[in-house]
Amino acid sequence: MLMIKYQELFNSADLQTIKIMKTNIYLILFTALIFSCQTPNAVQIDDSEWSGTISASDERNAIMNSFADAYENKDAESMLSIFTEDAIFHVNDAQLPASDVAEAFLQGHEYFDDIKNVDRNTTTMFYNNGSIYTNYWYTWNGINKKTGELLVLRGYAWFKWDGLKVVESYNAFDPTEYNKVFIE
């Protein structure tokens, strides 16, 4: 009896329409689900010359950190071991051979105790054009030997590689407070 009343309410054409509508609703819900799972603001990797990939675990990161460790330990030989013989090192606006920079960096130990580069962040970028650079952010700490005061400076450096040797480097920091120790 119930079946007859149901059939009376809906003829076969109506049932076919309901099936089509039901299928369309499922299709719309499925499509909405698919598009909602996409991340609309995702970074798109491109193949332009100065795009590429970055690594926090590349061996060059450890080599760069060994340079900083050697600086802290007053080890000029180990500092220079990461550079090619003709490497160029820029410190702010000055351009010098790596050997001169190592000597100047180590001179700071005559005026400061317990020199450390802390809060290190070291990553290597592999650019699509074949260039490889290690980026190094750090906080320099040293205790002024005359005053006993701790000097804290933020710095940034990049190191351009040819294989596993640095051919060019740049180090930027505000030398204002650091340089005061040389004129006191």
Secondary structure, 3 states (H helix, E strand, C coil): CHHHHHHHHCCHHHHHHHHHHHHHHHHHHHHHHHHHCCCCCCCCCCCCCCCEEEECCCHHHHHHHHHHHHHHCCCHHHHHCCEEEEEEEEECCEEEEHHHHHHHHHHHHHCEEEEEEEEEEEEEEEECCCCEEEEEEEEEEEEECCCCCEEEEEEEEEEEEECCEEEEEEEEECCHHHHHHHHC
